[in-house]
């Protein structure tokens, strides 16, 4: 089957497990569960801020944080991904109070700049 490794080539891979079960693709149950690696609650973002991404450490099983959910609290939040300072006239994404946005990937988490009133962020690995 094209695009699927066979059990003899990669006996411990997730795709080989899917093949053994008669599936031609991975399903969500094949992917290891994520764990929460930290959070920031009601953090002031009155000046342009970067995310404080938790490092891989014993608290999260040495897993790198690769996913975050950002929620605007108390007012709009302006977000840029190009390193520029976000504002009401310069933004890639704007969130109204109470709205959330997922951000996935180490590079996206490090490149993101956010400004507004306050935010809450949950981090996941």
Residue, then its C-alpha position, 0 to 999 in steps of 0.5 A: x500500500x503506497x504511503x504506509x510502512x509495512x510491519x517488517x520495515x518499521x515494526x515499532x512505528x505508529x504506522x506499522x501498528x495501524x497496518x497490523x490493525x488493518x487501517x490504512x492511516x493513523x487515527x487519533x488513538x495512535x498518537x501519544x496523549x499530550x500533557x499540559x506543561x504550564x500556563x499563564x493566567x491574566x498576564x498583563x500585555x500592555x507592552x508588546x510581549x513574547x510568550x514565556x514557553x515552559x522549557x522541557x524539564x522534569x515537570x513535563x517529562x522532558x517534553x518540548x512545549x509545541x502547542x499553546x492556546x491563547x485567550x484574550x482577557x479584558x479587551x482585545x489582543x493584537x498578535x504578529x508572527x513576523x517579529x514586529x510590534x503588534x498594535x491596533x493598526x499592525x497585527x496578523x490576528x486580533x482577538x476580542x475579549x474572551x476569544x481564543x486561538x491555538x498556536x502550534x509549533x516551536x517556531x510559531x510560539x517563539x516568533x509570536x508577539x502579543x499586545x493588548x490588556x491581558x491574556x491567559x495561555x495554556x501550554x501543551x506538549 
